[in-house]
Amino acid sequence: MRKRSVTIDGHRTSISLEDAFWAELSGLARARGLSLNALVAEIDRARGAPQGVNTGGNLSSALRLHVLGELKKRSGTNISRA
């Protein structure tokens, strides 16, 4: 587990995630030409939107679900939203 500080819309916040999730998020950001902060901010904004994955409030969970969704897209597996 690694805690990192990120800036979302001008506000600093700390997020704890396993190293594997940080690595995957960094790769996703790089592939889209975004900074890690920009990708995290995008995921944060989307988690409350109707088309986004709503985790009920926890940003760390939203980031993990985003990574899971992207990996499932690559593998052709449908993601179930409980």
For each residue, the residues with C-beta under 8 A, 3 or more apart:
1: 16 17 18 19
2: 16 17 18 19 22
3: 14 15 16
4: 14 15 17 22
5: 12 13 14 15
6: 12 13 14 15 36 37 40 41
7: 10 11 12 13 37 41
8: 11 13 37 40 41 44
9: 41
10: 7
11: 7 8
12: 5 6 7
13: 5 6 7 8 59
14: 3 4 5 6
15: 3 4 5 6 40 59 60 63
16: 1 2 3 60
17: 1 2 4 21 22 25 60 63 64
18: 1 2 21 22
19: 1 2 22 23
20: 23 24
21: 17 18 24 25 63 64 67
22: 2 4 17 18 19 25 26
23: 19 20 26 27
24: 20 21 27 28 67 70 71
25: 17 21 22 28 29 36 39 40 63 66 67
26: 22 23 29 30 36
27: 23 24 30 31
28: 24 25 31 32 39 66 67 70
29: 25 26 32 34 35 36 38 39
30: 26 27 33 34
31: 27 28
32: 28 29 39
33: 30
34: 29 30 38 39 42
35: 29 38 39
36: 6 25 26 29 39 40
37: 6 7 8 40 41
38: 29 34 35 41 42
39: 25 28 29 32 34 35 36 42 43
40: 6 8 15 25 36 37 43 44 59 63
41: 6 7 8 9 37 38 44 45
42: 34 38 39 45 46
43: 39 40 46 47 59 62 63 66
44: 8 40 41 47 59 62
45: 41 42 48 49 52
46: 42 43 49 51 52 53
47: 43 44 52 53 54 55 59 62
48: 45 52 54
49: 45 46 52
50:
51: 46
52: 45 46 47 48 49
53: 46 47 62 65 66 69 81
54: 47 48
55: 47 58 61 62 65
56: 61
57:
58: 55 61 62
59: 13 15 40 43 44 47 62 63
60: 15 16 17 63 64
61: 55 56 58 64 65
62: 43 44 47 53 55 58 59 65 66
63: 15 17 21 25 40 43 59 60 66 67
64: 17 21 60 61 67 68
65: 53 55 61 62 68 69
66: 25 28 43 53 62 63 69 70
67: 21 24 25 28 63 64 70 71
68: 64 65 71 72 79
69: 53 65 66 72 73 79
70: 24 28 66 67 73 74
71: 24 67 68 74 75
72: 68 69 75 76 77 78 79
73: 69 70 76 79
74: 70 71
75: 71 72
76: 72 73
77: 72
78: 72
79: 68 69 72 73
80:
81: 53
82:
